[in-house]
Amino acid sequence: MPRRTATLLASSLTLIALLCVALLAPTPYSEMSPGPTVNTLGDYAGDTVIQISGHRTYPATGHLNMTTVRVTGADYHMNLVEAFVGWLRHDDKVVEHDTLYPKGQTAQQADQQNAEEFSQSQDSAKVAALKELHIAVPSRVIVAAVVKGGASQGRLHAGDVIKAVDGHPVQQAEDVAPLVTKHKPGQPVTFTVIRAADAKKKSPLPQSVTITTRTSHDQGPTRAVVGIQAGVEHIFPFSIDIKLADVGGPSAGMMFALGIVDKLTPGSLTGGQFVAGTGTIDDKGDVGPIGGISLKTIGARDKGAKYFLTPADNCGEAAKDIPKGLTLVKVKTLDDAMAALTDIRTGKTSALPSCKS
């Protein structure tokens, strides 16, 4: 074979090999893109998103859309070509894989975390919405989780209501740990509880459960522990059910809260306008930041939104690239969001607090 031909053949084979590597070799990157945006006042996948029973509801018009970001799975790593194409696209974002999925987190663990955060956001949205309407929401401290192999396994159970520790009444979840850590490891601690199976009965009888504390083995200071996580269970005066399949994470909390308020009050919060938004929410109605804000504004604009309720802590990032025709409205609390909707409904849009870069 002539030397020139051999050189060309070798170069071609090398180029093909490099292309194969580019196509097949994984990179440490993942991709984010605008995901579905769903009207919390309407239906999705055959279900009414917010279903309320046991209380009067009212027809709601317009849109209060929650927004999402679509991400590649925890087990998927982009190849070099996909990463390069993603970098070129304006509506996509290529990020380090560990940004979305901490090192060592499996796909199953990621899904579980997203589901737990989504459930918690729904609970907080319900509480915040009812408080906004001055509807009382009682709560009680419960055993949220029992550590496998811990001192409480088989003695306490998830859902048990904690009434007292060593005779000291428990009012908040944060009360439990200090009462336990007053002891030295190996000493007994007595919980007064109402079993989860009895909690909904009219006059349940409390039980005393004594547990021998153990030594902690986490990264914190050495202390006595009993191997439980205390939490709060809210007792809602009527049924509020949020149906939204294939969505996880906490970022829809504020929009769920607004949707609940709209359905429980006469008239329309939006005045028929198309409003979208995002933001976590806590029981007090405080709105927190989320990830992927620029992708969510693009998704909202593409769906037809004119206004986007934006967490204050995301305003700087969102304002760097505002989709044409979309007005970003800064909100810190559910009250802020309600005030903004009043301005939108009444046409006083010049009064809206805007996001600035």
Secondary structure as the mmCIF struct_conf table of DSSP 4:
data_model
#
loop_
_struct_conf.conf_type_id
_struct_conf.id
_struct_conf.beg_label_comp_id
_struct_conf.beg_label_asym_id
_struct_conf.beg_label_seq_id
_struct_conf.end_label_comp_id
_struct_conf.end_label_asym_id
_struct_conf.end_label_seq_id
HELX_RH_AL_P HELX_RH_AL_P1 ARG A 3 LEU A 24
BEND BEND1 ALA A 25 ALA A 25
STRN STRN1 PRO A 26 PRO A 26
BEND BEND2 PRO A 28 PRO A 28
STRN STRN2 TYR A 29 ASN A 39
TURN_TY1_P TURN_TY1_P1 THR A 40 LEU A 41
BEND BEND3 GLY A 42 GLY A 42
STRN STRN3 ASP A 43 TYR A 44
TURN_TY1_P TURN_TY1_P2 ALA A 45 GLY A 46
STRN STRN4 ASP A 47 THR A 48
BEND BEND4 VAL A 49 VAL A 49
STRN STRN5 ILE A 50 SER A 53
BEND BEND5 GLY A 54 HIS A 55
BEND BEND6 GLY A 62 GLY A 62
STRN STRN6 HIS A 63 VAL A 71
TURN_TY1_P TURN_TY1_P3 ALA A 74 ASP A 75
STRN STRN7 ASN A 79 ASN A 79
HELX_RH_AL_P HELX_RH_AL_P2 LEU A 80 LEU A 88
BEND BEND7 HIS A 90 ASP A 91
STRN STRN8 LYS A 93 GLU A 96
HELX_RH_AL_P HELX_RH_AL_P3 HIS A 97 LEU A 100
BEND BEND8 TYR A 101 TYR A 101
TURN_TY1_P TURN_TY1_P4 LYS A 103 GLY A 104
HELX_RH_AL_P HELX_RH_AL_P4 ALA A 107 GLU A 132
TURN_TY1_P TURN_TY1_P5 LEU A 133 HIS A 134
STRN STRN9 SER A 139 VAL A 146
TURN_TY1_P TURN_TY1_P6 LYS A 148 GLY A 149
BEND BEND9 GLY A 150 GLY A 150
TURN_TY1_P TURN_TY1_P7 ALA A 151 SER A 152
STRN STRN10 GLN A 153 GLN A 153
TURN_TY1_P TURN_TY1_P8 GLY A 154 ARG A 155
STRN STRN11 LEU A 156 LEU A 156
TURN_TY1_P TURN_TY1_P9 ALA A 158 GLY A 159
STRN STRN12 VAL A 161 VAL A 165
TURN_TY1_P TURN_TY1_P10 ASP A 166 GLY A 167
STRN STRN13 HIS A 168 PRO A 169
BEND BEND10 GLN A 172 GLN A 172
HELX_RH_3T_P HELX_RH_3T_P1 ALA A 173 ASP A 175
HELX_RH_AL_P HELX_RH_AL_P5 VAL A 176 THR A 181
TURN_TY1_P TURN_TY1_P11 LYS A 182 LYS A 182
BEND BEND11 HIS A 183 HIS A 183
HELX_LH_PP_P HELX_LH_PP_P1 LYS A 184 LYS A 184
TURN_TY1_P TURN_TY1_P12 PRO A 185 GLY A 186
STRN STRN14 PRO A 188 ILE A 194
HELX_RH_3T_P HELX_RH_3T_P2 ALA A 196 ASP A 198
TURN_TY1_P TURN_TY1_P13 ALA A 199 LYS A 200
BEND BEND12 LYS A 201 SER A 203
HELX_LH_PP_P HELX_LH_PP_P2 PRO A 204 PRO A 206
STRN STRN15 GLN A 207 THR A 212
STRN STRN16 ARG A 214 THR A 215
BEND BEND13 ASP A 218 GLY A 220
STRN STRN17 ALA A 224 VAL A 225
BEND BEND14 GLY A 227 GLY A 227
STRN STRN18 ILE A 228 HIS A 234
BEND BEND15 PRO A 237 PHE A 238
STRN STRN19 SER A 239 ILE A 242
TURN_TY1_P TURN_TY1_P14 ALA A 245 ASP A 246
BEND BEND16 GLY A 249 PRO A 250
TURN_TY1_P TURN_TY1_P15 SER A 251 ALA A 252
HELX_RH_AL_P HELX_RH_AL_P6 GLY A 253 LEU A 264
BEND BEND17 THR A 265 GLY A 267
BEND BEND18 LEU A 269 THR A 270
TURN_TY1_P TURN_TY1_P16 GLY A 271 GLY A 272
STRN STRN20 PHE A 274 GLY A 277
STRN STRN21 THR A 280 ILE A 281
TURN_TY1_P TURN_TY1_P17 ASP A 283 LYS A 284
STRN STRN22 ASP A 286 ASP A 286
STRN STRN23 VAL A 287 GLY A 288
BEND BEND19 GLY A 291 GLY A 291
HELX_RH_AL_P HELX_RH_AL_P7 ILE A 293 LYS A 303
TURN_TY1_P TURN_TY1_P18 GLY A 304 GLY A 304
BEND BEND20 LYS A 306 LYS A 306
STRN STRN24 TYR A 307 PRO A 311
HELX_RH_3T_P HELX_RH_3T_P3 ALA A 312 ASN A 314
HELX_RH_AL_P HELX_RH_AL_P8 CYS A 315 ALA A 318
HELX_RH_3T_P HELX_RH_3T_P4 ALA A 319 ASP A 321
HELX_LH_PP_P HELX_LH_PP_P3 ILE A 322 PRO A 323
TURN_TY1_P TURN_TY1_P19 LYS A 324 GLY A 325
STRN STRN25 THR A 327 VAL A 331
BEND BEND21 LYS A 332 LYS A 332
STRN STRN26 THR A 333 THR A 333
HELX_RH_AL_P HELX_RH_AL_P9 LEU A 334 THR A 346
TURN_TY1_P TURN_TY1_P20 GLY A 347 GLY A 347
HELX_RH_3T_P HELX_RH_3T_P5 THR A 349 ALA A 351
BEND BEND22 LEU A 352 LEU A 352
HELX_LH_PP_P HELX_LH_PP_P4 PRO A 353 PRO A 353
STRN STRN27 SER A 354 SER A 354
HELX_LH_PP_P HELX_LH_PP_P5 CYS A 355 CYS A 355
#
